[in-house]
Amino acid sequence: MSTPKALQLPSGVRRLTIETSRGKFAALEALPPSGVRERQPALLVPGYTGSKEDFLLILQALAAAGRQVVAIDMRGQFETPGVDDVAAYQLGALAADVALVADWLSEGHDSAAGAAGGGGGRGVHLLGHSLGGLVTREVLLAQATRISSLTLMSSGPGALSGPRARILQELLAELDGSGPGGPGPDGLDSDGLDADPRSPERLAAEIERIWRTRMQPEAVAGGVPEPIIDFLGTRLLSSSPTGLVAMAETLLTCPDRTRALARLDAVPLMVLYGENDDAWDPAAQEDMAARLRAQRICIPAAAHSPAVEAPETTASTLTSFWNATECRRARPSPTG
């Protein structure tokens, strides 16, 4: 796919495909300008209907601190292939995918070298945005890879609790009620599509209809630039319909895993969110941070996507947290 002009990659950011035993994952990578990776790498995981491009505005700034930074599309998101099996989009399965990408990164691979380039099995700083936060905490709970820190960005303790929960509920109800008529003798509806509302072709048709008749006009009315609208539409319609439904259901039903994560006490944690977040109430994220004994950062004037709405503050906050984490680990234990 050609990237719309508004989303052209900055200098120093490149596309790559990461191959693992669980499949291939589309990614964006930024390397330090000097080429020397002095610090531990970072892996950024997007949220629902999101993609690696959600981190475009912070990749260079994060890499400038001396680390390799990789953002991915999860399975079924945008340019990473999906499957029609609902099980592939459950939190445990998505976490297993992310763990293998983190393994690839910790081994020191990069797109320039094409092979191990000096990482030496170091830990990885893991960040999950929104749904990505629910996935990345499962990676840590499973202790499936070497993690140096975990940042939960605009991600809550359990099921979605803000205004976006109602939007998702309405979307799922609309998809389940799709179709102008019941199935005919051949199992197809009057449009010639599989009458099962959860069939991939039916879901794809309905998601495209919702985009064309509601989401796209709303974006135009809201003054969103045309190239951005073009990208958002392409991204949505390129994503797995089965994955979009399964991930939405996860967001609405996910249990609170804060207690289990707090008991683990394995790595430094940070909870980062915008003061105007409308997915999880900021107060709920503040409470989660306290329960986790995590560093808490509220980004002024940002909403649900701090990496887009306040990139400089978000990048500097992450860099400070990651650098401090590495310094603490490098500091020798007191003796005597």
C-alpha positions, 0 to 999 in steps of 0.5 A, spaced: 500 500 500 502 507 498 502 511 504 498 517 504 502 524 503 500 526 510 503 519 513 510 519 509 515 516 513 520 521 517 527 520 515 530 515 519 524 511 520 523 505 515 518 499 514 520 492 515 517 485 516 518 481 522 518 473 521 517 469 527 514 462 528 507 465 529 507 468 522 510 475 519 508 482 523 509 489 519 513 494 523 516 500 523 523 501 526 527 507 528 534 507 529 539 512 533 542 517 528 549 515 530 547 507 529 550 505 536 544 502 540 547 504 547 540 503 550 535 497 551 530 497 545 523 498 545 517 495 542 510 499 541 504 495 541 497 499 538 490 499 540 484 497 537 483 499 530 490 502 530 496 500 527 504 502 528 503 508 524 500 511 531 507 512 533 510 515 527 510 522 531 515 519 537 519 514 533 525 518 532 525 522 538 525 515 542 531 512 538 535 519 538 536 517 546 540 511 543 535 505 542 532 501 537 525 502 537 520 498 533 512 499 532 508 493 530 501 491 527 498 486 531 495 480 528 490 482 523 491 489 524 492 493 517 498 490 514 499 484 518 496 478 515 490 476 519 486 469 520 478 468 520 479 464 527 476 468 533 481 464 537 487 468 534 485 474 537 484 472 544 489 476 549 493 470 550 494 468 543 496 476 541 500 476 547 504 470 544 505 473 538 508 480 541 512 475 546 516 473 539 517 479 536 520 482 543 524 476 542 526 478 535 528 485 538 532 483 544 536 478 540 539 485 537 536 484 530 534 490 525 532 491 518 539 494 516 543 488 518 538 483 517 540 479 523 543 479 530 546 486 531 549 486 538 543 486 542 545 480 546 539 478 549 537 484 552 531 486 555 526 490 552 521 496 554 514 494 552 509 499 551 501 497 550 496 503 548 489 501 549 487 494 547 495 493 546 496 495 554 491 489 555 495 485 551 502 487 553 500 486 561 499 478 559 506 478 556 508 480 562 504 475 566 506 469 562 513 471 563 514 469 556 520 474 554 525 478 557 522 485 559 525 491 562 519 495 563 512 495 562 508 502 560 500 501 560 498 507 555 491 509 555 489 502 558 485 501 564 484 495 569 479 491 565 473 492 560 472 499 557 469 503 562 468 510 558 464 513 553 467 508 547 464 502 551 457 504 548 460 506 541 463 499 541 456 496 544 452 499 538 457 497 533 457 490 535 449 490 535 449 493 528 454 488 525 450 482 529 443 485 526 446 486 519 443 483 513 436 485 509 433 478 509 434 471 512 438 466 508 435 463 502 436 455 500 443 456 498 445 460 505 446 466 502 442 473 503 438 477 498 445 481 496 448 474 495 452 474 501 453 469 507 447 470 511 451 469 517 452 475 520 459 473 523 462 470 516 468 474 514 465 476 508 458 479 511 463 483 516 467 486 511 461 488 507 458 491 513 464 494 516 465 498 509 458 500 509 459 503 516 465 506 514 462 509 507 455 512 510 457 514 517 465 514 519 468 517 513 462 523 513 463 524 520 471 525 519 470 530 513 465 534 517 470 534 523 475 537 518 480 531 518 485 532 512 483 528 506 490 524 506 488 522 513 481 520 512 484 516 506 489 512 511 484 511 516 479 508 511 484 504 508 487 501 515 480 499 517 478 496 511 485 492 510 484 489 517 481 483 519 473 483 520 474 477 524 479 480 528 475 487 529 469 484 532 473 479 537 478 485 539 471 489 540 468 483 545 475 483 549 475 490 550 468 490 553 469 483 557 476 483 559 477 482 567 481 486 571 488 483 572 491 489 576 491 484 582 495 479 578 500 484 575 501 487 582 503 480 585 508 479 580 512 485 582 517 483 576 519 490 572 518 497 573 511 499 571 508 506 568 501 508 567 501 514 562 494 517 560 491 523 557 487 528 562 481 527 557 481 520 556 474 518 554 476 510 553 478 509 561 476 514 566 483 517 568 481 516 575 480 509 574 487 509 571 490 513 577 487 508 581 490 502 577 497 505 578 496 506 585 494 498 586 500 497 581 505 501 585 507 504 578 509 511 576 503 515 574 504 520 568 497 524 566 499 528 560 495 535 560 491 537 554 491 529 551 485 525 550 486 517 548 492 518 544 498 521 547 503 519 542 499 523 537 496 529 541 502 530 545 508 527 542 514 531 545 511 530 552 510 523 551 517 521 548 520 525 553 516 522 559 518 515 556 525 516 555 526 518 562 522 512 564 526 507 560 533 511 562 532 511 569 530 503 569 536 502 566 540 506 571 537 502 576 538 495 574 546 497 572 547 500 579 551 495 583 547 492 590 550 495 596 555 491 600 556 490 607 
